Amino acid sequence: NIKELMIDDKYLESIEIIEELIKSYPNRPEYRHLKAKNKMNIKDYYSALNQLLLINKNNSEYKLHYFDLAVCSYMFKDYINCDEVISIILKKDKSNEDALYLRYKIYKSNDKVLMTY
């Protein structure tokens, strides 16, 4: 079970199972999202970002990955893109505490970025 592996911090084993699922079901964005979450847990933000961007490219209706996309952008210090993704999240849910906190972290870590809303 993938969730049990993740709870036990067995991210590499979880990724192996998810990769098999992606081979069998390449159009299921939730598997790519799970892979991205596992990659983020092992601090492989580049691979995580690639999975999240593939979701954007191939599954325009899937929106559950946006916060993770914002986090990856933040980790790469791409604060402008991070803030744009946060804006999308907040349009749907103005009180999303995770998105609001990440926006706060952007302001705190980079006061030179001009934010527009």
C-alpha positions in Angstrom: 0.0 0.0 0.0 1.5 3.3 -1.1 0.1 5.3 1.8 1.6 2.9 4.3 4.9 3.2 2.6 4.7 7.0 2.8 3.7 6.9 6.4 6.8 4.7 7.1 9.0 7.1 5.2 9.7 4.5 2.5 9.5 7.0 -0.4 11.8 5.2 -2.8 9.8 2.0 -2.5 6.6 4.0 -3.0 8.0 5.7 -6.1 8.8 2.3 -7.6 5.1 1.2 -7.2 3.8 4.5 -8.5 6.0 4.3 -11.6 4.5 0.9 -12.4 1.0 2.5 -12.0 2.0 5.3 -14.3 3.1 2.8 -16.9 -0.2 1.1 -16.7 -2.3 4.3 -16.4 -0.4 7.1 -18.0 -3.4 9.5 -18.1 -4.2 9.3 -14.4 -2.9 12.6 -12.9 -3.2 11.4 -9.3 -0.4 8.9 -9.8 1.9 11.6 -11.1 0.9 13.8 -8.2 1.7 11.0 -5.7 5.1 10.5 -7.4 5.7 14.2 -7.1 4.8 14.2 -3.4 7.2 11.3 -2.8 10.0 13.1 -4.7 9.4 16.2 -2.6 9.7 14.1 0.6 13.2 13.1 -0.5 14.0 16.7 -1.5 14.1 15.9 -5.2 12.2 19.0 -6.2 13.4 19.0 -9.8 11.8 15.6 -10.5 8.7 16.6 -8.5 8.4 19.8 -10.5 8.7 17.8 -13.8 5.8 15.5 -12.7 3.6 18.4 -11.7 4.3 20.2 -15.0 3.3 17.0 -16.8 0.0 17.1 -15.0 -0.5 20.7 -16.1 0.3 19.8 -19.7 -1.8 16.7 -19.9 -4.7 17.1 -17.4 -6.0 20.6 -17.4 -9.0 19.7 -15.2 -6.9 18.3 -12.4 -6.2 21.0 -9.8 -5.2 19.1 -6.6 -1.5 19.5 -7.4 -1.4 23.3 -7.4 -0.2 23.7 -3.8 2.7 21.3 -4.4 3.5 23.2 -7.6 3.7 26.4 -5.6 5.9 24.7 -3.0 8.4 23.5 -5.7 8.5 27.0 -7.2 9.2 28.4 -3.7 12.0 25.8 -3.2 13.6 27.0 -6.5 13.2 30.6 -5.3 10.9 31.3 -8.2 8.7 33.5 -6.1 6.8 35.1 -8.9 5.6 31.8 -10.3 4.9 30.6 -6.8 2.8 33.6 -6.1 0.9 33.2 -9.4 0.0 29.6 -8.4 -1.0 30.8 -5.0 -3.3 33.3 -6.6 -5.0 30.5 -8.5 -5.5 28.6 -5.3 -6.9 31.6 -3.4 -9.4 32.4 -6.2 -11.0 29.1 -5.4 -10.5 29.2 -1.6 -9.7 32.6 -0.2 -9.1 31.1 3.3 -6.6 28.4 2.3 -4.3 28.6 5.2 -1.4 26.7 3.5 -1.5 29.0 0.5 -1.7 32.1 2.7 1.2 31.0 4.8 3.3 30.2 1.7 2.5 33.7 0.4 3.6 35.1 3.7 6.9 33.2 3.4 7.4 34.7 0.0 7.1 38.2 1.3 9.3 37.5 4.3 12.1 35.9 2.2 12.1 38.2 -0.7 11.1 41.8 -0.1 12.5 42.9 -3.5 9.9 41.0 -5.6 7.1 43.2 -6.9 3.9 41.4 -6.3 0.8 42.4 -8.3 -2.7 41.2 -7.7 
